[in-house]
Amino acid sequence: MRLHPECPFCHPVYDPGQRIVFETANCWFLQHPKAQGVLEGSGVIVPKQHRPSPFGLTPQEWQETQELLGLAKTFLDQIAPDGYTLGWNVGEASNQSIGHSHLHVIPRFNDEPYAGKGLRHWLKKPENRRPGQGGDKR
C-alpha cells in the first residue's frame, strides 16, 4: 500500500483528533474537531492509499466512496441538515491543501450566513474572470 509518512489522510490514527467514523476495505469517512466549530458534521471520504486526486481512484475506491457517501448521509441526517455541499479540490489553484484525494461532505443549514451559496457562488463573480477572458455569462 502506498502511504506517505507526513500525510494526515494516510495515517488518520496518528492524529488524536481525527475520528474514523466509517471504514471500508479501501476508504475511510473521517471527521476532525477543527472542522466542527464552523462546519458542523462535516467530514471527508478518503482512499486509504495515497492518491493525489480523484482522477487516480480505482474502480473499487470509487465504489467504496459511493458506499461511504450513503453511510455518511444517513449518519449526518441525524443532525437534520437542510442540504449538503459535496466537493473535491484538486491542485493548488483549487485550494487543495492536503495532497491526498478527499471528498468533502458538508451538511448545510438554512440559518447559516452563507446558506444558498454553493460551490460555484464565488467562481461566478466577475472579479474571478481571468485576464483576457471573454464575457461568458454562464
C-alpha positions as CSV (number, residue, x, y, z in Angstrom):
1,M,0.0,0.0,0.0
2,R,1.4,3.4,-1.0
3,L,1.4,5.7,2.1
4,H,3.2,9.0,2.7
5,P,4.8,9.4,6.2
6,E,3.6,13.0,6.7
7,C,0.1,12.7,5.2
8,P,-2.7,13.0,7.8
9,F,-5.1,11.0,5.5
10,C,-2.6,8.1,5.0
11,H,-2.3,7.8,8.8
12,P,-5.6,9.1,10.4
13,V,-4.9,7.2,13.6
14,Y,-1.7,9.3,14.3
15,D,-3.9,12.4,14.7
16,P,-5.7,12.0,18.0
17,G,-8.4,14.5,17.0
18,Q,-9.2,12.7,13.7
19,R,-12.1,10.3,14.0
20,I,-12.7,7.3,11.7
21,V,-16.5,7.3,11.5
22,F,-16.9,4.6,8.8
23,E,-14.4,2.3,7.1
24,T,-14.4,0.0,4.1
25,A,-11.5,-2.1,2.8
26,N,-10.1,0.8,0.8
27,C,-11.6,4.0,2.1
28,W,-12.5,6.0,5.3
29,F,-15.1,8.6,6.2
30,L,-13.2,10.9,8.7
31,Q,-14.3,13.8,10.9
32,H,-11.9,16.2,12.6
33,P,-12.9,18.6,15.5
34,K,-11.2,21.5,13.8
35,A,-13.9,21.5,11.1
36,Q,-16.8,21.0,13.6
37,G,-16.6,24.5,15.0
38,V,-17.9,26.1,11.8
39,L,-18.9,23.2,9.6
40,E,-21.0,21.1,11.9
41,G,-21.0,17.4,11.0
42,S,-18.6,17.9,8.0
43,G,-16.1,15.2,7.1
44,V,-14.1,13.8,4.2
45,I,-14.1,10.5,2.3
46,V,-10.5,9.4,1.5
47,P,-8.9,6.4,-0.1
48,K,-6.5,4.6,2.3
49,Q,-3.9,4.5,-0.4
50,H,-2.2,7.9,-1.1
51,R,-3.9,9.2,-4.3
52,P,-3.2,12.9,-5.1
53,S,-6.6,13.4,-6.8
54,P,-9.8,11.6,-7.5
55,F,-8.6,11.2,-11.1
56,G,-6.4,8.3,-9.8
57,L,-9.0,6.4,-7.9
58,T,-9.5,2.7,-8.8
59,P,-13.0,1.4,-9.7
60,Q,-13.1,-0.3,-6.2
61,E,-12.2,3.0,-4.5
62,W,-15.0,4.8,-6.4
63,Q,-17.5,2.1,-5.4
64,E,-16.5,2.3,-1.8
65,T,-16.6,6.2,-1.9
66,Q,-20.2,5.9,-3.1
67,E,-20.9,3.4,-0.3
68,L,-19.4,5.7,2.3
69,L,-21.3,8.7,0.9
70,G,-24.5,6.8,1.6
71,L,-23.5,5.8,5.1
72,A,-22.3,9.4,5.8
73,K,-25.6,10.9,4.6
74,T,-27.6,8.5,6.8
75,F,-25.4,9.4,9.8
76,L,-25.4,13.1,9.1
77,D,-29.2,13.2,8.6
78,Q,-29.4,12.8,12.4
79,I,-28.4,16.4,12.7
80,A,-31.2,17.4,10.3
81,P,-29.3,19.5,7.7
82,D,-31.3,21.4,5.0
83,G,-28.9,20.3,2.3
84,Y,-25.4,19.2,1.5
85,T,-22.3,20.5,-0.3
86,L,-20.0,17.9,-1.7
87,G,-16.8,18.5,-3.5
88,W,-13.2,17.9,-4.3
89,N,-10.4,20.5,-4.5
90,V,-7.8,19.2,-7.0
91,G,-4.5,21.1,-7.2
92,E,-3.2,24.3,-5.8
93,A,-5.4,26.5,-8.0
94,S,-8.4,24.8,-6.5
95,N,-7.1,25.3,-2.9
96,Q,-6.2,21.6,-2.3
97,S,-4.3,21.9,1.0
98,I,-3.6,18.2,1.6
99,G,-2.2,16.3,-1.4
100,H,-4.4,13.3,-0.8
101,S,-7.7,12.9,-2.6
102,H,-10.6,13.8,-0.3
103,L,-14.3,14.3,-0.9
104,H,-15.7,17.0,1.4
105,V,-19.1,16.1,2.8
106,I,-20.6,19.2,4.3
107,P,-24.1,19.4,5.8
108,R,-25.7,22.8,5.1
109,F,-28.3,24.6,7.1
110,N,-30.8,27.4,6.2
111,D,-29.7,29.5,9.1
112,E,-26.1,29.7,8.0
113,P,-24.8,33.1,6.9
114,Y,-23.8,31.6,3.6
115,A,-26.9,29.5,3.1
116,G,-27.8,29.3,-0.6
117,K,-24.2,29.8,-1.6
118,G,-22.8,26.7,-3.2
119,L,-19.5,25.7,-4.7
120,R,-19.9,28.0,-7.8
121,H,-21.0,31.1,-5.9
122,W,-17.5,32.7,-5.7
123,L,-16.4,31.2,-9.0
124,K,-19.1,33.1,-11.0
125,K,-18.2,36.5,-9.6
126,P,-16.9,38.9,-12.4
127,E,-13.8,39.6,-10.3
128,N,-12.8,36.0,-10.7
129,R,-12.5,36.4,-14.5
130,R,-9.1,35.5,-15.9
131,P,-7.2,38.3,-17.7
132,G,-8.3,38.4,-21.3
133,Q,-11.2,36.1,-20.7
134,G,-14.4,36.9,-22.7
135,G,-17.7,37.9,-21.3
136,D,-19.3,34.5,-21.0
137,K,-22.3,35.0,-18.7
138,R,-22.9,31.3,-17.7
